[in-house]
Amino acid sequence: MTDKSKVIFGNVISGKAYNKAVKSKKKFMKKYGDDSSVDYKIKVEDNEVIGPLLGVKNIVVTSKIPSNEGQIDTDKGIIVGNIRMGFGHYRISMAMASYARHLGYTPYWMDLNSYKETTCTKVIGAQNDLYSLGSRLSKNPIFNKLVWEPTNYEGFRALTYNSADQKNAELMAPVYRNVPKDIPVIATHVWPAQAAIHAGMKYVVNAIPDNWPMALHLSEGSVHTIQCRNAYMGYRILNGMDKKNVCKPMPQDSLVYTGHYIDYELVSNIDKDCEARMVRKETGKPMRFLLTIGGAGAQKEIFSEIIKHLIPYIKEGKAALYVNVGDYRNVWDELVKEIPGMRELSTEHMDNWEDTLQFTEKALLPLTEVTGIHGFYHADIFKAVYATNLLMRSCDVLVTKPSELAFYPVPKLFIKRVGKHEMWGAIHSAEIGDGTLECRDIPHTIQMLEQFLHTELLNEMCGCIVDNNKAGIYDGAKKVVELAVKLKEEGK
């Protein structure tokens, strides 16, 4: 197999950069071991949380069983390869699983950050911890300006960064050892895609999450899918990935524009949900704002100011709040403690999945009027992430940083980004009319809240969402699944 750290889509990496990549791999091997000779077995088990909702089965990788346990359906199975790095890659994975199930396939969940005895997970976990730390430190404006934004915007953009990533991903390949090589893999982070290619998986789709083209996301040997036309053009010519030098472009068949990666359950109900939003607006019902905190937990201070501003409207019956703190119970407790009057208005849905399911189902009913503040927390990562998907359908406005949620078919108010690469998610959303500009400070965030409450902005966005749906903009997950199946059918 060609060394993917030496040449990337025909672009030769300098000897200095290649040697640095080799040293990076050796460093990880010294710290976390080399398990390339370990015969990891696989165990297939039901996913108790999203299994009933999305048909997902987990693939567990371990050396602690003598032989493989459970069968992978090689005819109708699709592997969704992912990692937990924040919530975004899990959320995109759920969209892929949702459409796989809808189209008659069985989605098998492979989280490369969950196999704790493997070198793969140890390497990913270390980098995940570093990224989470950076996200939290980015609240410091000096660190953000000098370190975090340049790293996320230009550092990850370089082909030399991909060279090192590819070399490190060789350490991740053993987790695929006993996975049938002809089952399609949809990777929602580049590492599961790179590892799959290194392991000899035949049909790999690399679903790129961001709208800012970066070499970080390249996995040569897989088919890359893109959510936005702007990003498609940037990836096609590997724009800016070797500083001012013109790069050799990606081959035509390595890159496919698909549209946004959205769950079937959300896409199939777009018209109905937007109609319900406009009816609530017309009849003066409380406007429902969904505040959702990401996996790095970096938005608490902004949430606090939003809640303080909305409390008078909540008391007057003009607004209602859903607050999903994911798996960060401390964030909810701190908000309730710090904000005067919040506790009295709040109903807690704390680590009770059945209660969350009942609430989200009832909130969709036409005669249900949601009032007050509803807080949601779940210790389980699947519940923490999917609660937002369930709440999204009955909310009127999603308040979020412009990360993966920037692509979802619900009116959105974008708060300050965490990493400059996220900027482009808000730009794209504003261009297609389903979200605001990025509000980079509290005054502009408050201004946008007022726009939703007192103007026709909500209805305008709902109209754009319906039109976007007709144009197929939200069909990305469906197209990715169809592409993965097609690769296998054509034997590519």
LINNOR-V708367 format. One record per backbone hydrogen bond with DSSP energy under -1.0 kcal/mol. NH is the residue of the N-H (numbers start at 1). CO is the residue of the C=O. Records with the same first field share a line. If there is no record, write none. Layout:
# LINNOR-V708367
NH=CO ; CO
This chain:
# LINNOR-V708367
6=3
7=3
8=11
11=8
13=6
18=14
19=15
20=16
21=17
22=18
23=19
24=20
25=21
26=22
27=23
28=24
29=25
30=26
31=27
32=28
33=29
38=35
40=38
41=62
43=60
44=69
45=58
47=56
51=47
54=50
55=51
57=107
58=45
59=109
60=43
62=41
69=42
74=72
77=73
78=106
79=184
80=108
81=186
82=110
91=87
92=88
93=89
94=90
95=91
96=92
97=93
98=94
99=95
100=96
101=97
102=98
103=99
104=101
105=100
106=76
108=78
109=57
110=80
112=82
114=111
116=114
118=115
122=118
123=119
124=120
125=121
126=122
127=123
128=124
129=125
130=126
131=127
132=128
133=129
134=130
135=131
136=132
137=133
138=134
139=136
140=137
144=140
145=141
146=142
147=143
148=143
149=144
151=147
152=148
153=149
154=150
155=150
156=151
159=241
162=158
163=159
164=160
165=161
166=162
167=163
168=164
169=165
171=168
172=169
175=172
176=173
177=174
179=176
183=180
185=203
186=79
187=205
188=81
193=189
194=190
195=191
196=192
197=193
198=194
199=195
200=197
201=196
202=181
205=185
206=223
207=187
208=206 ; 225
216=156
217=214
218=215
222=219
223=204
224=254
225=206
226=256
232=228
233=229
234=230
235=231
236=232
237=233
239=234
241=238
245=242
250=236
254=251
255=252
256=224
258=226
259=226
260=473
262=260
267=263
268=264
270=267
273=269
274=270
275=271
276=272
277=273
278=274
279=275
280=276
281=277
282=278
283=279
285=280
287=318
289=320
290=397
291=322
292=399
293=324
297=294
303=299
304=300
305=301
306=302
307=303
308=304
309=305
310=306
311=307
314=310
315=311
316=312
317=314
318=313
319=313
320=287
321=372
322=289
323=374
324=291
325=376
328=325
331=328
332=328
333=329
334=330
335=331
336=332
337=333
338=334
339=335
342=339
346=343
347=373
349=375
351=377
356=352
357=353
358=354
359=355
360=356
361=357
362=358
363=359
365=362
368=365
373=345
374=321
375=347
376=323
377=349
378=326
384=380
385=381
386=382
387=383
390=386
391=387
392=388
396=288
397=288
398=411
399=290
400=413
403=401
406=403
407=404
408=405
410=408
413=398
415=400
422=419
423=420
425=422
426=422
427=423
428=424
429=425
430=426
431=427
432=428
434=429
436=412
439=414
445=441
446=442
447=443
448=444
449=445
450=446
451=447
452=448
453=449
454=450
455=451
460=456
461=457
462=458
463=459
464=460
465=461
466=462
467=463
468=464
469=465
470=466
471=467
472=469
473=468
475=472
476=260
479=475
480=476
481=477
482=478
483=479
484=480
485=481
486=482
487=483
488=484
489=485
490=486
492=487
